[in-house]
Amino acid sequence: MAPWSQRQLFDASCDGLDQFSLMARVRRVAESLHAALPGDYESNVTVLRKRTLAVMET
């Protein structure tokens, strides 16, 4: 499966969040990330860390 675009990830993660509890929202985002990121857990965590740091530096 090809990686999702940022827009696809955002849409999949946020669609209908207002109807969920906080824990259900966290689960929805985690499921979307799992579907969007190819590869193993360690590779995905590395990607997310780099992206998070890049966002925090701006």
N, C-alpha and C positions, 0 to 999 in steps of 0.2 A: 504494500500500500504506500502510495506517495505521501509525503508529509503534507499536512493541511496548511493552508494559508493562515496568516494571523486572523483574518476576518472570519474564516470558517471556524477556527478554534474559539474565537470570542463569541460568535453566534451560538455554537453548540454548548458552550459553557454557561452562557447567560440566559438562554431561552427559558422563560418561565420561572426564574429564580425567586421571584416575589412570592410565589405560592409555597415555597419550601422553608423548613426550619434551617437554622444555621448549619447543623450537621449534614442535612440533606444537600445544602448548597455546596459544602465542602466536597461531598461525595460526587456531585454532578461535575464540578471542576476537575476532580481527580480522574473521573471516568473519561472526560473529554481529552485531558492530557494524555491518558493512556492510549486512546484511540488515535490521537494526532501524532504522537511521537513514535517513530519506528525504532527498533533496536531494543537492547536490554536495559534493565533498570539503571545500572551504573552510568551508561552512556547518556541516558535521558536526564539523570540528575545533574550530570556535568553540563549539559545543554541548558537546563533550567537555571543553574547557578550562574553561568556566564551571562545569560539574558537578564537575570535579576540584578546582577552587579552593574551591567550596562545601563539599566533603567535607573538604578539608584545614583549613578554618577552624573546623570543629566540634570 
